[in-house]
Amino acid sequence: MKGRKGAGAVFFPVLAFFLAPALFGQNLDFDQVRADEEFRGGVQAFHNGYYNQASQAFKKALSFKPRDTRIRLWLGRAYYQSGLNEAALAEWKTVAKAGGGSPLLDGLLEILESRRGIGRELRGPERWVVSGEIGGTFGENVFFRRPSSVRTRRDGSFFVVGFVTNRVVQLDSNGMVKKTLTGGLEGFDHPFDIVEDRDGAVYVSEFRGDRVAKCDRDGNRLLSIGGKGRGPGKLLGPQYLALDRDGNLYVSDWGNRRVSKFSRTGDFLLSFGGASGAYPGLQAPTGVLCHEGHVYVADDGRKQVAVFDSSGNHLATLLQGRLESFEGMRRLPEGDFLISDGQRLYRYGLEEDSLSLLTDFGGIAKRVLSADRDANGNLLAPDFDAGVVHVLSELTGMHAGLTVMVRGIEAREFPKITLEVHVTNRYGDPVVGLGADNFIVSERRVRVERVDLRFAAHKSASFDIALLPDRSPEMAAKRSVVEKAAREAWDRMGKAGIFRVVSPGAAPTVVSRPEDPPAVMARAAADTDGSYGPDWAFDLGIRLAVSELAVSRNRKAILFLSSGTLPGTAFRRYGLQETADYMKNNSVAFYPVYLSDSGGTPELEFLARETGGRSIRYFAPPGLTSLAEDLSAQPDGTYVLEYRSSSPTDFGRAFIPVEVEAFLVRRSGRDESGYFGPLEF
């Protein structure tokens, strides 16, 4: 599924083909014929991912028919995929003012306006409201009762722990049961919490079993950790769980008033939380989480959060007396903590020591033990006493729909049609976990009977990567480091990585292709022939890298091997926001890899943040060791749908309109596109 095939030949004259049927007419409009010819070429170029060529074709078509709103709409689409959001908005606004708008276009304009500039910073205070509930009974089947924990997964699904039903169920993004974990032949004895490691194994704490079960991805027990008792490695009423970067397991041991640490193989390492110096010790440990080498433990008895290092030494105390009670804690993707006090959820900003109320559940919550944010931005909160999982949405986006963009259509094997569709939320964040039932496809306003989901990027095990080495004079002296870093990136990704190298010299070029062996790729990255100089073109290098990646349906990333600085001419041709938009509109994440102990620019950090990447310090832990894991966590809302068309193509001359609608829970979004069938003579 690496690239898109063409929807038909693009680069040959078809004027005569369109002209022939009209030779017998009395009022031949040559401008319309030429406009139609250019429009057809533009549509095909767009579906092939050649957005610059598509833009040129649409502009030429407009030169013949400047009032044709359909052509202008498509020109806006080509601008948008090229990262030229302002130009796209201008074209679409022109259409709206000319009376060629629609509710769909009006909604798209409103959403894109809200994403631009500082619009995202003007959302107001964060406030979450209950938008739905998931019960544990489906028909005559009871899947969970007394839900004690929810853990979300990268694919949009999530685990719900049933304390009374002694099982863990995995639900998809629509709330439908995918799998049930029972703990093997021994079963679970009142499970309380669950965590999943990077290999897919899960740990389940058993409150009455006084142990933790390590199970495979199907719920078969691999080993039992702990056991009833007060001695080293023993547990009494284990509750909350956490994993650190090394895969070590931390268990809040309620009955023993401590936290116990175990290795990935279940070996007991240490217990901590007792009195030491001025610290009186844990009284009633509940939630536990790991963050940047430290362990944070909520203490409901002392109404505070205790901070320990990985060896169990007490370092600090947070939030003393600022909450009425403490239950579970989870780390949000941006690094803040999500804390439950039973009937409310709070966000805690560690750096600012700030505590803000997210929701009081409208007074309906009975006892929420924890909450987690799913891959699509919702909060899922299990209500232990009410027996349901509350689904919460941010108030400012609750009634906003999804944004659906048809990025490409293949009609080469007509009547088989393949659609590449991208789905995001209001703020441009990818929506993952959708299935075929989440889409409705129509041609000429008639719904297609059967639509198959052939590919979902968030499930892809392959990653298309463009290495972009800094070509500044400072980097010329670090060629050996560049070569080493490039080779290490290859090794870290293994067979999952598909690499090419783009050299951003004065005239950026692709210097290594995916078929090159790793040694050749690494040498190309170092550029031993030398194209270093002060006039290297960062912005053009980014655009070339994105154009190389855009046709891929896998998850995509640019690794920028950087000296830590950018020249003053870095955005001479394309601005910072345009550069970010080009990557984001084509689902390319940006990762600056600093090959120096210091350095880094706000511009590079901005690009990483806007596109969902992150900065990496090559010489600082963890360096590139977590590269594969980082890329695997990258969400991508790209889906490939397939169906069979029943529309007449008029020998390839007819433009066939297509509508795609996506649904998730109470939200939906729609896009209108279209294609030409293969030419027939």
C-alpha positions as CSV (number, residue, x, y, z in Angstrom):
1,M,0.0,0.0,0.0
2,K,2.9,2.3,-0.5
3,G,1.7,4.6,-3.3
4,R,-1.3,5.6,-5.3
5,K,-1.8,4.4,-8.9
6,G,-3.0,6.9,-11.4
7,A,-6.7,7.4,-12.2
8,G,-5.7,7.3,-15.9
9,A,-3.2,8.9,-18.2
10,V,-2.5,12.5,-17.3
11,F,0.0,14.0,-19.7
12,F,-1.4,13.7,-23.3
13,P,-3.7,16.0,-25.3
14,V,-7.3,15.1,-25.1
15,L,-8.7,18.2,-26.8
16,A,-9.5,16.3,-30.0
17,F,-11.3,13.6,-28.1
18,F,-13.6,16.2,-26.4
19,L,-13.9,18.2,-29.6
20,A,-15.0,15.4,-31.9
21,P,-18.5,14.8,-30.5
22,A,-19.2,18.6,-30.8
23,L,-18.1,19.1,-34.4
24,F,-21.7,18.6,-35.5
25,G,-23.1,21.2,-33.1
26,Q,-24.0,24.7,-34.1
27,N,-22.6,26.6,-31.1
28,L,-19.3,25.1,-30.1
29,D,-17.8,26.8,-27.0
30,F,-14.0,26.4,-27.5
31,D,-13.3,28.0,-24.1
32,Q,-15.5,25.5,-22.4
33,V,-13.8,22.6,-24.2
34,R,-10.3,23.9,-23.2
35,A,-11.4,24.5,-19.7
36,D,-12.8,21.0,-19.5
37,E,-9.6,19.6,-20.8
38,E,-7.5,21.4,-18.2
39,F,-10.0,20.5,-15.4
40,R,-9.7,16.8,-16.2
41,G,-5.9,17.0,-16.2
42,G,-6.0,18.9,-12.9
43,V,-8.3,16.4,-11.2
44,Q,-6.1,13.5,-12.3
45,A,-2.9,15.2,-11.2
46,F,-4.5,15.9,-7.8
47,H,-5.5,12.3,-7.3
48,N,-1.9,11.3,-8.2
49,G,-0.5,13.6,-5.5
50,Y,0.9,16.1,-8.0
51,Y,-0.5,19.2,-6.3
52,N,1.6,21.8,-8.0
53,Q,0.7,20.5,-11.5
54,A,-2.9,20.3,-10.4
55,S,-2.8,23.9,-9.3
56,Q,-1.4,25.0,-12.7
57,A,-4.0,23.0,-14.6
58,F,-6.9,24.5,-12.6
59,K,-5.5,28.1,-13.0
60,K,-5.3,27.5,-16.7
61,A,-8.9,26.2,-16.7
62,L,-10.0,29.4,-14.9
63,S,-8.3,31.5,-17.6
64,F,-10.9,30.1,-20.0
65,K,-13.8,30.0,-17.6
66,P,-13.1,32.4,-14.7
67,R,-16.6,32.1,-13.2
68,D,-16.6,28.3,-13.0
69,T,-17.0,27.8,-9.2
70,R,-16.3,24.0,-9.5
71,I,-12.8,24.7,-10.9
72,R,-12.1,27.3,-8.2
73,L,-13.2,24.8,-5.5
74,W,-10.7,22.3,-6.8
75,L,-8.0,24.9,-7.0
76,G,-8.6,25.5,-3.3
77,R,-8.2,21.8,-2.7
78,A,-4.8,21.7,-4.5
79,Y,-3.6,24.8,-2.6
80,Y,-4.7,23.2,0.7
81,Q,-2.7,20.0,0.0
82,S,0.2,22.1,-0.9
83,G,0.2,23.7,2.5
84,L,-1.0,27.0,1.2
85,N,-4.0,27.3,3.5
86,E,-4.4,31.1,3.1
87,A,-4.6,30.8,-0.7
88,A,-7.1,27.9,-0.3
89,L,-9.3,30.0,2.0
90,A,-9.2,32.9,-0.5
91,E,-10.4,30.7,-3.3
92,W,-13.2,29.1,-1.2
93,K,-14.3,32.5,0.1
94,T,-14.5,33.7,-3.5
95,V,-16.8,30.8,-4.3
96,A,-19.0,31.5,-1.3
97,K,-19.3,35.2,-2.2
98,A,-20.2,34.3,-5.8
99,G,-23.1,32.2,-4.6
100,G,-21.5,28.9,-5.3
101,G,-21.2,28.0,-1.6
102,S,-22.9,25.2,0.3
103,P,-23.4,24.2,4.0
104,L,-20.4,21.9,3.5
105,L,-18.2,24.7,2.2
106,D,-19.4,27.1,5.0
107,G,-18.6,24.5,7.6
108,L,-15.1,23.9,6.1
109,L,-14.4,27.6,6.0
110,E,-15.4,28.0,9.7
111,I,-13.3,25.1,10.8
112,L,-10.2,26.2,8.9
113,E,-10.6,29.7,10.2
114,S,-10.7,28.4,13.8
115,R,-7.4,26.6,13.2
116,R,-5.4,29.5,11.8
117,G,-3.2,31.9,13.6
118,I,-4.0,32.3,17.3
119,G,-7.5,30.9,16.9
120,R,-6.7,27.7,18.8
121,E,-5.4,29.8,21.7
122,L,-8.8,31.6,22.0
123,R,-10.8,28.5,23.0
124,G,-11.3,29.7,26.5
125,P,-11.0,27.7,29.7
126,E,-11.0,23.9,29.2
127,R,-14.3,22.4,30.2
128,W,-15.5,18.9,29.6
129,V,-19.1,17.6,29.6
130,V,-20.7,14.2,29.5
131,S,-21.6,13.4,25.9
132,G,-22.5,9.7,26.3
133,E,-22.3,6.6,28.5
134,I,-21.2,3.0,27.8
135,G,-23.0,0.4,29.8
136,G,-21.7,-3.0,30.6
137,T,-24.7,-4.9,29.2
138,F,-25.1,-5.5,25.5
139,G,-28.4,-7.3,24.8
140,E,-28.6,-10.3,27.1
141,N,-24.8,-10.3,27.7
142,V,-23.2,-8.7,30.7
143,F,-19.6,-7.8,29.8
144,F,-18.7,-5.7,32.9
145,R,-20.0,-4.5,36.2
146,R,-18.4,-2.1,38.6
147,P,-15.9,-0.7,36.1
148,S,-12.8,0.2,38.1
149,S,-10.4,1.2,35.3
150,V,-10.2,2.3,31.7
151,R,-7.0,2.2,29.6
152,T,-7.0,3.6,26.1
153,R,-4.9,2.3,23.2
154,R,-3.4,4.0,20.2
155,D,-5.8,2.4,17.7
156,G,-8.8,4.1,19.3
157,S,-9.9,1.0,21.3
158,F,-9.8,0.8,25.1
159,F,-9.8,-1.7,28.0
160,V,-12.5,-1.7,30.6
161,V,-11.8,-3.6,33.8
162,G,-14.9,-5.3,35.4
163,F,-14.3,-5.6,39.1
164,V,-17.3,-7.8,39.8
165,T,-17.5,-9.7,36.5
166,N,-13.8,-10.7,36.9
167,R,-12.9,-9.9,33.3
168,V,-11.4,-7.2,31.1
169,V,-13.2,-6.2,27.9
170,Q,-11.6,-4.4,24.9
171,L,-14.0,-2.1,23.1
172,D,-13.5,-0.4,19.8
173,S,-13.8,3.4,19.2
174,N,-17.6,2.8,18.6
175,G,-18.0,1.1,22.0
176,M,-18.4,-2.4,20.5
177,V,-16.8,-5.4,22.2
178,K,-13.7,-6.6,20.3
179,K,-12.2,-9.0,22.8
180,T,-12.7,-10.4,26.4
181,L,-9.7,-11.2,28.7
182,T,-10.4,-13.7,31.5
183,G,-7.0,-14.4,32.9
184,G,-6.6,-18.0,31.6
185,L,-7.6,-21.1,33.6
186,E,-7.1,-19.4,36.9
187,G,-9.2,-16.4,36.0
188,F,-9.0,-13.0,37.5
189,D,-10.0,-12.4,41.2
190,H,-11.6,-9.0,41.3
191,P,-9.4,-7.2,38.8
192,F,-8.8,-3.5,39.5
193,D,-6.4,-1.9,37.0
194,I,-4.7,-2.7,33.7
195,V,-1.6,-1.5,31.8
196,E,-0.2,-2.6,28.5
197,D,3.6,-2.8,27.7
198,R,5.2,-2.0,24.4
199,D,5.1,-5.7,23.4
200,G,1.4,-6.0,23.8
201,A,1.4,-7.9,27.1
202,V,-1.0,-6.7,29.8
203,Y,-0.7,-6.5,33.6
204,V,-3.9,-6.8,35.6
205,S,-4.0,-6.1,39.3
206,E,-6.2,-8.5,41.3
207,F,-7.5,-6.8,44.4
208,R,-8.8,-9.8,46.2
209,G,-6.3,-12.2,44.6
210,D,-3.4,-10.1,46.2
211,R,-1.4,-10.4,43.0
212,V,-0.8,-9.0,39.5
213,A,-1.4,-11.2,36.4
214,K,0.8,-10.7,33.4
215,C,-1.1,-11.9,30.3
216,D,-0.5,-12.1,26.6
217,R,-2.6,-10.0,24.3
218,D,-5.4,-12.6,24.3
219,G,-5.6,-12.6,28.1
220,N,-3.8,-15.9,28.7
221,R,-1.9,-15.7,32.0
222,L,1.9,-15.8,31.5
223,L,2.8,-15.4,35.2
224,S,1.5,-14.2,38.5
225,I,3.4,-11.5,40.4
226,G,3.2,-11.0,44.2
227,G,0.9,-13.0,46.5
228,K,-0.8,-12.4,49.8
229,G,1.4,-11.2,52.5
230,R,3.4,-8.3,54.1
231,G,6.9,-9.5,53.3
232,P,9.1,-8.3,50.4
233,G,7.4,-8.8,47.0
234,K,4.0,-9.6,48.7
235,L,0.8,-7.7,48.2
236,L,-2.4,-6.9,50.1
237,G,-5.2,-5.4,47.9
238,P,-3.1,-4.1,45.0
239,Q,-4.9,-1.4,43.0
240,Y,-3.3,1.0,40.5
241,L,-0.5,0.1,38.1
242,A,2.2,2.0,36.1
243,L,5.1,1.2,33.8
244,D,8.3,3.2,33.5
245,R,10.3,3.5,30.2
246,D,12.3,0.4,31.0
247,G,9.2,-1.7,31.4
248,N,9.4,-2.0,35.2
249,L,6.0,-2.4,36.9
250,Y,4.9,-0.2,39.9
251,V,1.9,-1.4,42.0
252,S,0.1,0.7,44.6
253,D,-0.2,-1.7,47.6
254,W,-3.1,-0.4,49.5
255,G,-3.0,-2.9,52.4
256,N,0.7,-2.6,53.0
257,R,0.7,1.2,52.5
258,R,3.5,1.2,50.0
259,V,4.4,0.9,46.3
260,S,6.2,-2.2,45.1
261,K,8.4,-2.4,42.0
262,F,8.8,-5.5,39.8
263,S,10.9,-6.2,36.7
264,R,9.4,-7.1,33.3
265,T,9.9,-10.8,34.2
266,G,8.0,-10.4,37.5
267,D,11.1,-10.3,39.8
268,F,10.6,-8.2,42.9
269,L,13.0,-5.2,42.9
270,L,12.0,-3.0,45.9
271,S,9.2,-1.5,47.9
272,F,9.0,2.2,49.0
273,G,6.8,4.7,50.6
274,G,7.6,4.2,54.3
275,A,8.6,7.0,56.7
276,S,12.0,8.5,56.1
277,G,13.4,11.7,57.6
278,A,10.7,14.4,57.7
279,Y,8.5,12.4,55.4
280,P,5.9,10.4,57.4
281,G,5.2,7.8,54.8
282,L,2.3,6.8,52.7
283,Q,-1.0,6.3,54.5
284,A,-3.4,5.2,51.7
285,P,-1.7,5.0,48.3
286,T,-4.0,5.1,45.3
287,G,-3.0,6.3,41.9
288,V,0.6,5.9,40.6
289,L,2.3,7.1,37.4
290,C,5.8,7.4,36.0
291,H,7.0,10.6,34.4
292,E,10.6,11.5,33.3
293,G,12.3,9.2,35.7
294,H,10.2,10.0,38.8
295,V,7.3,8.1,40.4
296,Y,4.2,10.0,41.5
297,V,1.9,8.4,44.1
298,A,-1.4,9.8,45.2
299,D,-2.0,9.4,48.9
300,D,-5.7,9.6,49.7
301,G,-5.0,9.3,53.4
302,R,-2.7,12.4,53.5
303,K,-4.5,14.2,50.7
304,Q,-1.4,14.8,48.6
305,V,0.9,13.4,45.9
306,A,4.3,12.0,47.0
307,V,7.2,12.1,44.5
308,F,9.9,9.5,44.5
309,D,12.9,8.6,42.3
310,S,13.1,5.3,40.6
311,S,15.0,3.9,43.7
312,G,12.2,4.8,46.0
313,N,13.7,7.9,47.7
314,H,11.2,10.5,48.6
315,L,11.8,13.8,46.8
316,A,8.9,16.1,47.2
317,T,5.2,16.5,48.1
318,L,2.6,18.0,45.8
319,L,-1.0,19.2,46.0
320,Q,-1.1,18.9,49.7
321,G,-4.7,19.5,50.9
322,R,-5.8,20.9,47.5
323,L,-8.2,18.0,46.8
324,E,-10.9,16.4,48.9
325,S,-9.8,12.9,47.9
326,F,-7.3,11.2,45.6
327,E,-8.0,8.3,43.3
328,G,-6.4,7.4,39.9
329,M,-3.8,9.5,38.0
330,R,-2.9,9.3,34.4
331,R,-0.4,11.3,32.3
332,L,-1.9,13.2,29.4
333,P,0.0,13.3,26.1
334,E,1.2,16.8,26.7
335,G,2.7,15.8,30.0
336,D,0.1,17.1,32.5
337,F,-1.6,14.8,35.0
338,L,-5.3,13.8,34.9
339,I,-6.5,13.2,38.4
340,S,-9.8,11.9,39.7
341,D,-11.2,12.6,43.2
342,G,-14.2,10.4,42.8
343,Q,-16.7,12.9,41.6
344,R,-14.6,15.4,39.6
345,L,-11.6,15.3,37.2
346,Y,-8.7,17.7,37.4
347,R,-5.8,18.7,35.2
348,Y,-2.5,19.2,37.1
349,G,0.3,21.1,35.4
350,L,3.5,19.9,36.9
351,E,5.8,22.8,35.8
352,E,3.4,25.5,36.8
353,D,2.0,23.6,39.8
354,S,-1.4,24.5,38.5
355,L,-4.6,22.7,39.3
356,S,-7.8,23.2,37.2
357,L,-11.2,21.6,37.3
358,L,-12.1,19.8,34.0
359,T,-15.5,18.5,34.9
360,D,-17.8,17.7,37.8
361,F,-19.9,15.4,35.5
362,G,-22.9,17.6,35.9
363,G,-23.4,16.1,39.4
364,I,-24.3,12.6,38.0
365,A,-21.0,10.8,38.9
366,K,-21.1,8.5,41.8
367,R,-17.5,7.3,42.2
368,V,-15.1,7.7,39.3
369,L,-11.9,5.9,40.2
370,S,-9.8,7.2,37.2
371,A,-10.0,8.5,33.7
372,D,-8.0,8.3,30.5
373,R,-8.0,10.2,27.2
374,D,-8.6,8.1,24.1
375,A,-6.8,8.4,20.8
376,N,-9.6,10.7,19.4
377,G,-9.5,13.2,22.3
378,N,-12.4,12.0,24.4
379,L,-12.1,11.4,28.1
380,L,-13.3,8.0,29.3
381,A,-14.2,7.8,33.0
382,P,-15.3,4.5,34.7
383,D,-18.0,5.1,37.3
384,F,-17.5,2.3,39.8
385,D,-20.8,2.8,41.7
386,A,-23.0,3.7,38.7
387,G,-21.7,0.8,36.6
388,V,-21.0,2.8,33.4
389,V,-18.2,4.5,31.6
390,H,-18.8,8.2,31.1
391,V,-17.7,9.6,27.7
392,L,-16.7,13.2,28.0
393,S,-16.1,15.8,25.2
394,E,-14.6,19.2,25.5
395,L,-17.4,21.7,25.5
396,T,-16.0,24.0,22.8
397,G,-15.9,21.1,20.3
398,M,-18.8,19.0,21.5
399,H,-21.2,20.0,18.8
400,A,-18.5,20.4,16.1
401,G,-18.3,17.7,13.5
402,L,-15.5,15.8,11.9
403,T,-13.4,17.1,9.0
404,V,-13.3,14.7,6.1
405,M,-11.0,15.2,3.1
406,V,-10.8,12.9,0.1
407,R,-7.1,13.1,-0.8
408,G,-7.1,10.7,-3.8
409,I,-9.3,8.5,-6.0
410,E,-8.0,5.6,-8.1
411,A,-10.2,4.7,-11.0
412,R,-7.6,2.9,-13.2
413,E,-9.4,-0.4,-12.7
414,F,-12.9,0.9,-13.2
415,P,-15.5,-0.1,-12.0
416,K,-13.3,-0.8,-8.9
417,I,-12.9,2.6,-7.2
418,T,-10.4,3.2,-4.4
419,L,-10.7,6.3,-2.1
420,E,-8.0,7.7,0.1
421,V,-9.8,9.6,2.9
422,H,-8.4,11.6,5.8
423,V,-10.5,12.2,8.9
424,T,-9.7,14.7,11.7
425,N,-11.5,16.5,14.5
426,R,-12.3,20.1,14.7
427,Y,-8.8,21.0,15.7
428,G,-7.1,19.0,13.0
429,D,-6.1,16.0,15.2
430,P,-6.4,12.6,13.4
431,V,-9.4,10.4,14.2
432,V,-8.4,6.8,14.4
433,G,-10.1,3.4,15.0
434,L,-12.8,3.8,12.3
435,G,-14.1,0.8,10.4
436,A,-16.1,0.3,7.2
437,D,-19.4,0.9,9.1
438,N,-18.2,4.4,10.0
439,F,-18.3,5.5,6.4
440,I,-21.1,6.2,3.8
441,V,-20.1,6.6,0.2
442,S,-22.4,8.0,-2.5
443,E,-21.9,8.5,-6.3
444,R,-24.2,11.0,-8.0
445,R,-26.2,11.3,-4.7
446,V,-26.9,7.5,-4.7
447,R,-25.5,5.6,-1.8
448,V,-23.0,2.8,-2.6
449,E,-24.3,-0.5,-1.3
450,R,-21.0,-2.0,-0.1
451,V,-17.9,-0.2,1.0
452,D,-14.8,-2.2,2.2
453,L,-12.1,-0.8,4.4
454,R,-8.8,-1.9,2.8
455,F,-6.3,0.1,4.9
456,A,-6.0,2.2,8.0
457,A,-2.8,4.1,8.4
458,H,-2.8,3.9,12.2
459,K,-2.6,0.1,11.9
460,S,0.3,0.2,9.5
461,A,3.5,-1.6,10.6
462,S,5.5,0.4,8.0
463,F,6.8,3.9,8.2
464,D,8.0,6.1,5.3
465,I,10.8,8.3,6.5
466,A,12.7,11.1,4.8
467,L,16.1,11.9,6.3
468,L,16.8,15.6,5.9
469,P,20.4,16.5,7.0
470,D,21.3,20.0,7.9
471,R,23.7,21.4,5.2
472,S,25.0,24.3,7.1
473,P,28.8,24.9,7.2
474,E,28.7,23.9,10.9
475,M,27.5,20.5,10.0
476,A,30.3,19.9,7.5
477,A,32.6,19.1,10.4
478,K,30.1,16.6,11.7
479,R,29.7,14.3,8.7
480,S,30.8,11.3,10.6
481,V,28.1,12.0,13.2
482,V,25.5,12.5,10.5
483,E,26.4,9.2,9.0
484,K,26.4,7.4,12.3
485,A,23.0,8.9,13.2
486,A,21.5,8.0,9.8
487,R,22.6,4.4,10.2
488,E,21.4,4.2,13.7
489,A,17.9,5.5,12.7
490,W,17.8,2.7,10.1
491,D,18.9,0.1,12.6
492,R,16.3,1.3,15.2
493,M,13.4,1.1,12.8
494,G,14.4,-2.3,11.4
495,K,12.2,-3.6,8.6
496,A,9.5,-1.2,9.5
497,G,11.4,1.9,8.2
498,I,11.4,2.8,4.5
499,F,14.1,5.5,4.1
500,R,15.1,8.1,1.6
501,V,17.5,11.0,2.0
502,V,16.8,14.5,0.8
503,S,19.7,16.9,0.6
504,P,18.6,20.5,1.3
505,G,21.4,22.3,-0.5
506,A,20.9,25.4,-2.6
507,A,19.0,23.2,-5.0
508,P,17.5,20.3,-2.9
509,T,17.7,16.9,-4.4
510,V,16.8,13.3,-3.5
511,V,20.2,11.6,-2.9
512,S,19.1,8.2,-1.7
513,R,16.0,6.1,-2.5
514,P,14.3,3.3,-0.5
515,E,15.9,0.6,-2.5
516,D,19.4,1.7,-1.4
517,P,21.2,-0.4,1.2
518,P,21.7,1.2,4.7
519,A,25.4,1.9,4.1
520,V,24.7,3.8,0.9
521,M,21.8,5.7,2.6
522,A,24.0,6.7,5.5
523,R,26.9,7.9,3.2
524,A,24.3,9.9,1.2
525,A,23.1,11.6,4.4
526,A,26.7,12.6,5.3
527,D,27.3,13.8,1.7
528,T,31.0,13.1,1.6
529,D,31.1,14.9,-1.8
530,G,30.1,18.1,-0.1
531,S,27.1,20.3,-0.7
532,Y,27.4,22.3,2.5
533,G,27.2,26.0,2.4
534,P,25.5,29.1,3.8
535,D,22.8,29.1,1.1
536,W,21.3,25.8,1.9
537,A,17.5,25.8,1.5
538,F,15.6,24.4,4.6
539,D,12.1,25.3,3.3
540,L,12.6,23.9,-0.1
541,G,14.2,20.8,1.4
542,I,11.1,20.2,3.5
543,R,8.8,20.6,0.5
544,L,10.8,18.2,-1.5
545,A,10.8,15.7,1.4
546,V,7.0,16.0,1.8
547,S,6.4,15.6,-1.9
548,E,8.4,12.4,-1.8
549,L,6.3,11.1,1.2
550,A,2.9,12.4,0.2
551,V,2.0,9.5,-2.1
552,S,2.6,7.0,0.7
553,R,-0.3,5.7,2.7
554,N,1.9,4.5,5.6
555,R,2.6,6.7,8.6
556,K,5.2,9.3,7.5
557,A,7.9,11.4,9.2
558,I,10.8,13.7,8.4
559,L,13.9,13.2,10.6
560,F,15.8,16.5,10.4
561,L,19.5,15.9,11.5
562,S,20.3,19.4,12.8
563,S,23.2,21.4,14.2
564,G,20.6,23.1,16.4
565,T,20.4,26.3,14.4
566,L,18.7,27.6,11.3
567,P,19.9,30.3,8.9
568,G,18.1,33.6,8.6
569,T,17.0,32.5,5.1
570,A,15.4,29.2,6.3
571,F,11.9,30.4,5.4
572,R,12.8,32.7,2.5
573,R,10.4,31.1,0.0
574,Y,7.8,29.5,2.2
575,G,6.9,30.8,5.6
576,L,7.0,28.9,8.9
577,Q,3.2,28.4,9.0
578,E,3.1,27.3,5.4
579,T,5.9,24.8,6.0
580,A,4.0,23.4,9.0
581,D,0.7,23.3,7.1
582,Y,2.3,21.4,4.2
583,M,3.5,18.7,6.5
584,K,0.3,18.6,8.6
585,N,-2.1,18.6,5.6
586,N,-0.2,15.5,4.3
587,S,0.1,13.7,7.6
588,V,3.9,14.1,7.9
589,A,5.3,14.4,11.4
590,F,8.5,16.4,11.9
591,Y,11.3,15.2,14.3
592,P,14.3,17.5,14.7
593,V,17.3,15.4,15.8
594,Y,19.9,17.7,17.4
595,L,23.4,16.4,16.8
596,S,24.9,18.8,19.4
597,D,24.8,19.0,23.2
598,S,23.0,22.4,23.0
599,G,21.0,24.4,20.5
600,G,17.5,24.2,19.2
601,T,15.3,26.9,17.8
602,P,11.7,27.9,18.5
603,E,10.9,27.4,14.8
604,L,12.0,23.7,14.8
605,E,10.1,23.1,18.1
606,F,7.0,24.8,16.6
607,L,7.2,22.5,13.5
608,A,7.5,19.4,15.7
609,R,4.6,20.5,17.9
610,E,2.3,21.4,15.0
611,T,2.8,18.2,13.2
612,G,2.7,15.8,16.1
613,G,6.5,15.0,16.2
614,R,9.0,15.8,19.0
615,S,12.6,17.0,19.3
616,I,15.3,14.4,20.0
617,R,18.7,15.0,21.6
618,Y,21.0,12.5,19.9
619,F,23.6,12.5,22.6
620,A,21.2,12.5,25.6
621,P,19.1,9.6,26.8
622,P,17.1,8.1,25.3
623,G,18.5,9.4,22.0
624,L,17.2,7.3,19.1
625,T,16.5,4.2,21.2
626,S,12.7,5.0,21.3
627,L,12.4,6.1,17.7
628,A,10.3,3.1,16.6
629,E,8.1,3.5,19.6
630,D,7.7,7.2,19.1
631,L,6.7,6.7,15.4
632,S,4.3,3.9,16.4
633,A,2.5,6.3,18.7
634,Q,2.0,8.8,15.8
635,P,-1.7,8.9,15.0
636,D,-2.9,9.0,11.4
637,G,-6.5,9.4,10.3
638,T,-5.9,8.1,6.7
639,Y,-8.2,5.4,5.5
640,V,-8.5,3.6,2.1
641,L,-12.0,2.6,1.0
642,E,-12.9,0.4,-1.9
643,Y,-16.2,-0.1,-3.8
644,R,-17.6,-0.9,-7.2
645,S,-19.1,1.9,-9.2
646,S,-22.3,1.6,-11.3
647,S,-22.0,5.1,-12.8
648,P,-21.7,5.6,-16.6
649,T,-18.4,7.2,-17.6
650,D,-19.3,8.4,-21.1
651,F,-16.1,6.8,-22.3
652,G,-14.1,8.6,-19.6
653,R,-15.4,12.1,-20.4
654,A,-17.9,12.3,-17.5
655,F,-17.0,13.8,-14.2
656,I,-18.4,11.4,-11.6
657,P,-19.1,13.2,-8.2
658,V,-18.4,11.3,-5.0
659,E,-19.5,12.0,-1.5
660,V,-17.9,10.5,1.6
661,E,-19.4,10.8,5.1
662,A,-17.7,9.6,8.3
663,F,-19.5,9.0,11.6
664,L,-18.1,8.5,15.1
665,V,-20.4,8.4,18.1
666,R,-22.4,11.7,17.8
667,R,-20.2,13.4,15.3
668,S,-20.0,13.3,11.6
669,G,-18.3,15.0,8.6
670,R,-18.6,14.9,4.9
671,D,-16.6,15.8,1.8
672,E,-17.4,16.1,-1.9
673,S,-15.0,15.0,-4.6
674,G,-15.1,13.2,-7.9
675,Y,-13.1,11.5,-10.6
676,F,-13.0,10.7,-14.3
677,G,-13.0,7.1,-15.5
678,P,-10.3,5.8,-17.9
679,L,-10.5,7.2,-21.4
680,E,-12.0,4.8,-23.9
681,F,-11.6,5.3,-27.7
